[in-house]
């Protein structure tokens, strides 16, 4: 049996790799094809082209690459249609994956189409679920409150848990690698080039302000393959030079050992919660994208820890509030009281499935159930 998988972001690559491992455990002999990042490739899958080509977010950011992305959508759909795959699983990146699914479903109506990561219709554009149901049969949801939204639109949906709850904890040796005298701050400017370019100057100024009050300040900057070179460029003039980390064990240790993090909005807030690291969220984007998203928003927070725990303990600095003079005092407050977010982080992990069966295995069972 062959499964065609399409991932477009590092977070989707992690989901896909865990799903592949689960499918191999439950259905020996299963094979894979599609678009993959390094983790999925390590599980034994090739990639039609580098996954990083698809790591673009925001209307204004996508427009310059529109025709290239459209060609890739058609290329991937044609590969699925020509394959002998039993199912297409699109993973996150809905603007790309769901367009592929629509073309595939039109040509091969009997092929099972599955989308991993329910679109956040509870946050904005609720009509997306009904549109998605025209060409998606089944959804794998990461958040426990999402299945009713998908089912109401006509799709089957299983809550499979969030992969962050199954990530290995840092070892004593991995944490010890970050031992030192001054406070350790994580700087997390995102995994997309546009995010890094916009957020890095702000983070650099925040860290400069903190260093003035904490002369021994240390900075770790975990990053991913696709933007590591850019990260080195944009941090070259920071007052506090960060230790740029790509190796997984060192990343785990940094998350566990850090006193506080300043992070881009996204899944990383859950990774920080799993590690028990207090956080401040900062995010900026093209003014047009920001204006459109604010007009469409149905919620008052973008941070998953706030949403899942039903609290608002994680401070956010979005758009025109993404300024160092506002962010730095919030970081200082967490350095003074690092326990302020502890209860919300623990509740978030519990609600996302911590202590239960691994999400990748649950997702694999769900995929096999619709086949």
Residue, then its C-alpha position, 0 to 999 in steps of 0.5 A: x500500500x502506498x500513501x502520498x504525503x504532502x508537507x510544506x513546513x518544518x512543523x508539517x515535516x515533524x507531523x509527517x515523520x511521526x505519521x509515517x513511523x506509526x503507519x510502518x508500525x501498524x501496516x508493515x510494507x507501506x510505502x510513501x511518495x510526495x513532498x517531504x522535509x528532512x525528517x520525513x526523508x529520514x523515515x524513507x521517503x523521497x521528495x518531488x522538490x525541496x519542501x522549503x519552496x512551500x514555506x511562505x505565509x501571508x497574502x502579500x508574501x505569497x503574491x510574488x511567488x504565485x505562479x511558481x506555487x501554482x505550477x508546483x500545485x499542478x505538478x504535485x496533483x499530477x503525480x498523485x493522479x498518476x500514482x497507485x496511492x491508496x490515499x493522499x494526506x496533505x499536512x498543514x499548509x492548507x493554501x497549498x495542500x487543499x488546492x492539490x486535494x481539489x485537483x486530485x479529487x476532481x480527477x480521481x473521486x474515489x481516492x481517499x483524501x485526508x488533511x492533517x491539522x484542521x484549519x483554524x476555522x474557530x479563529x478566522x474564515x469559518x467558511x473554509x470548512x465547508x469549502x474544504x469538505x468538497x474535496x477532503x474526506x477525513x481530517x486529523x485534528x491536533x486540538x481537542x475542540x476541533x472535530x465538531x467544526x469539521x463534522x458539521x461541515x460534512x467531514x469525518x474527523x478524529x482528535x489525534x493529539x498534538x505531537x509536542x506531547x510525544x517529543x523526548x524530554x531533554x536529558x541531564x547532559x543536554x541541559x548541562x550543555x547550557x549551564x552558565x552564570x547569566x540568564x539564558x534567553x531563547x530567541x525564536x524568530x520563526x522558521x520562514x524567511x519572511x518571519x526571520x527577516x521581519x522579527x530578527x531586528x526587533x529581537x536583537x533590540x529586545x536582547x540589547x535592552x535586556x543585556x544592559x540590565x543583565x550583563x551576563x545575558x546569554x542567548x540561544x537561537x534554535x533554527x531550522x535548515x531552511x533559514x539557518x544561513x539567513x539567521x546568521x546574516x541578520x544576527x551578525x550585528x546583534x549586541x548579544x551574539x546568539x549561539x545558533x543551534x541546529x542540532x536536535x539534542x542541543x535544541x532540547x537542552x536549550x528549551x529546557x534550560x532557558x529562563x525565558x523565550x521571545x518567540x514568533x507566533x506558532x507551534x513553538x509556543x507549545x514546544x516551549x510549554x512542553x519544556x516549561x519555558x515561560x514565553x513572550x510572543x512577538x510577531x510582525x507581518x506585511x501591513x496588508x496581511x495584518x489588516x486582512x487577518x485582523x478584519x477576519x479574526x474571531x479570537x482575541x489571542x493567537x497563542x495556542x497556550x492561551x487558547x488551549x488552556x483558556x487563559x491569557x497568561x502569555x503576553x503577545x506583541x503583534x503587528x504595530x505592538x511588535x516593538x522592543x520597548x514594549x516587549x522587553x518589560x514583559x520579558x523582564x517580568x517573566x525573569x522576575x516571576x518565572x512561575x507565572x505561566x506554569x499552571x497554564x502550560x501544564x494544563x495545555x499539555x494535559x489537554x493535548x494528550x500528554x500521557x496517552x498513546x503517541x499522536x503519530x500512532x493515533x494519527x496512523x490508526x485514524x488514516x487506516x480506519x478510513x482506508 
